[in-house]
Structures are given as structure tokens and as C-alpha cells.
Amino acid sequence: MFKPNYSITPDILNNLIKTAEAKAEVLNYLKVLEDLPKLAEHEKITEKAILKIHKLLTADVLENPADCGAYRNRQVVIGNKLTGVITFRPPDTEDVPVLMKEFVKWLSSKDASETNPVLTAGISHYEFVRIHPFIDGNGRTARTLASLILYLRGQIALTERQMRIVERINNSGFITNKTIREMFKLSDEAALKEIKKLLSAGVVKSED
């Protein structure tokens, strides 16, 4: 009988688990993007739709399955695991339900509908990540939500890089070629290409 001359160590097992989770993340994300038309109820984004998006994105990914498609029930912080330095502390857990109701209400407001759809998507992405309503998967859910907003408004979905550029513009009011190069470690030509894409889509305007 064949016996392998190696054993699976805890480190190898952890790496295999992480690889499987990473693969599941990608497959889930692609599947959700394919199903965008089905995710909005009567062409409106609801809390129910957002919870469903998160559940689909995090299936077979989160350590605790009960966290899939459910607002967080404990406090989380963003920081450096090695140094312990906290870089961002989201709102308190008990405030999440109210903040999400206000967020969804804004998405359906006249103000949001009269704003450039790309800017609305960028603002929603920023605010969603700020609220950080889930234990994990907030970034993926925010990107999917932004894509859904653009789909409902008849726009093409932006890439993650383009969404970050729009977020930067929302925060500072402008962006430069140099800033894009530094953000993504791109060449001057590649940064210019990103700007041209956003200009042609009408997302940004150049200063005369």
C-alpha cells in the first residue's frame, strides 16, 4: 500500500484553507456580478437586497456562517495585526441598524437620484465602508452595491481601481495624474489611461 513520505502540518493546512477561501471569494463575487439584475427589488436597493448580496459574497468564506448576510453583532476595528495600531474604528455595533436604514433611505432619495450616478456610487461606497455593517466582506459588498447602483441608472460598472479614484475625488474635490500613480504604483502612461477612461465615461472633467 502506498504511503506518502510527508505529512500535512498545521501551516500547510492553514494555507490550503486560505487558498480555498480566496477561491470562493472570487467565484462568489463573479457570480453576484452576473446576477446583478436580480438583486434589486422593483429597481430599488433595500436592506434586504444588501443582506442578500453579503450572504452570497461570503458563502463558504467566513469562519462563522451565522455572520453571512447579517449585520455585525460585535465591535470590529481596522488596524495592523502585527503592531496592534488601530487605523479605523467603525461606528458602535448598536448604531449599525439605524445607520443602514438612513443609508438606504438616502439611496432612494431625490438628492441621490439627481446626482451623477457615478458620484452616487462613489459616495455610497465610501459611506458603506465607513458604517462597516458586517464582520467581514464590507469592501466586496460596497463594490457590488456600487455596481448595482450604476446598473440601475443605466451606467457601466466601474472597476475597483476606478471606484477608489472616484472616492478620492469625492473627498478632495480633485485628483491628479501623480496621485493616481502613487495610489496604485502605476506608470505615468497607465495613470493617464485611467483618467482618460473616466473622462470618456463622463465621470470626471478636466480643468481648463
N, C-alpha and C positions, 0 to 999 in steps of 0.2 A: 504494500500500500504506500502510495506517495505521501511523504510528509515534507512540507516546506521547511527550509532551513532558516526561517525568520519568524518573528512574532510581531503582532500589532501592538505597538506601545501606545500609552495614553496620548502622546504627542501626535502620532500618526492618526489615531482615531479622531482626535480633535480637528486635525487638518482635513480629514475626509468629511467630517460633519460640516465644517465651514464651507468646503467646496460644494457639497450638496445643497446647502442653504443658499449660497451665492447663485448656483444654477437655478434654483427655484425662484429666487428673486427676479432674475432676468426673464424667465419664462412667464412668470405671473404678470410682470409689467407689460410684456409684449401682448399677452392675451387680453389684458384690460384695455390697452390702446385699441386693439381690434374691435372690442365691444363697446367703444365709446357711445355710439348711437343708442344703445340700450340702457345706458346708465342714468340718463336724465328722465325724470318723471314729468310728462307733459311739457317737455322742453324747459324745465326748471330744475335748478340744483337744490336739493333738500338735504337735511341732516341724514335722512335715511339713505340717500344716494351716496353721501360721503362715507358713512359707516360701511356700506356695501363695497365701495371702492377699496377701503382699507382692508376689509376682510379678504377680498380677492387677491390683493397685493401681498398680503402677509401669510397666506395659506402655506403651511409646512415650512415656515421660516422662523416665526417667533418661538422662543423657548416655552412660553405658556400659551397654549391655544386659546385660552379664555380672553387673552388680550387682543385677539384678532377681531376687528370690527366693533370694538368697544372703546369708549373714552377711557383714558387712564384713571386708575383708582389709587394712584400713589404719586408722590412728587418725583420729578426727574430733574437732572441738571446736565448741562453740556460742559465738558471740560477735558483736560488732559489726564488720562488714566495713569500715566507714569508719574507726573508731578503732583497730581491732585488739584491743580489750579482750575477753578471753575470759571468758564468764559461766558456762560449764559445760564440764567435761572428762569425758566418759563413761569407763567402765572401759576398761582396755587391750584392744586387739583380741584378743590371745591368750586373754583371760579370757571372751570372749563365749560360746563353745560351752558351757562349764561352767555359766555363769550362766543360760543359756537352758534347759539341762537341769534345773537346780534350779527355775527359774521354772515350767516345765511340770509338774514333779513336784508343786509346791505347788498348782497349779490342780486337780490330780486328788486332792489330799489331803482327809482328813476335816475338817481345820480349815477349808479353803476351802468345802467343801460345806455345812458347818454355819453359815457366816457369811451374813448377809443378802446375797442375790445382787447387790444394787446396790452394797454396800460391797465385795464381792469384785471386781466390775467396776471400781470406782474404784481399788482397791489395785493391780489388775493393770495398769491404765492408767498409774498412777504408776511402778510398778516397771519396766514395759516401756520407758517413755521414759527412765528412769534408766539402764538397761542400754544402750539405744540400739544395738540389734544390727545395724542396717542403715546403709548410707552415707547414704541419704535415704529419706523416706517412713515414718519411725518414728511420727509423730503419727497419720497416716492409718491405719496398721496397728494402732496401740494402740486407736484409736476403734472400728475394725471388730472387734477382738478383744473389747473390752468389750461391744459389741452382741451378739456371738456368745455370750458368757457369759450375758447376760440372756436371750437366746432359748432357750438350752439349759435355763435354770432357770425357764422359763415366764413371763418378765417382758417388759414392753415395753422397747424400746431407748430410751436417753436421748439427748438432743441433745448436741452438743459443749459447749454452754454448761453444761448440767446436769452433765455429766461433770466439768467444771472445778470446779463448786461442790462436788461430792462429794469431789474430790481435796482441796480446801481444808479441808473438814470432817475428812477423814482426817488431815490434817497438824496442824490446830489443835484439833480436837475440837468446834468450833462455828463458826457463821457468822452474820453479822448482815445486816440489810437494807442498812445503809450499806456494808458490804464488797462486797456484790453490785453495788450502784450504782457503786462505784469500779472494780471489776474490769472491768465491761462498759460503763461510761459510760451507764447506764440511768437513766430517771426513777424516782422513788420508787414510782410505780404499777407500772411494768414489773418492778422488782426484787421487789416484793411478789407479783406474778403468778408469777414463777419459784419463789418459796418455796412458794406455795400448791400449785403443780403437784407439787413434791417431797413436800409434806405429804400430799396426797391419794393419792400413789402409795406412801406408807409408807416413803419413802426417809429422811426426816428427821422428827424430833419437836421440837415446840416446848417451850420451857422454861416451866413454870408460874410 
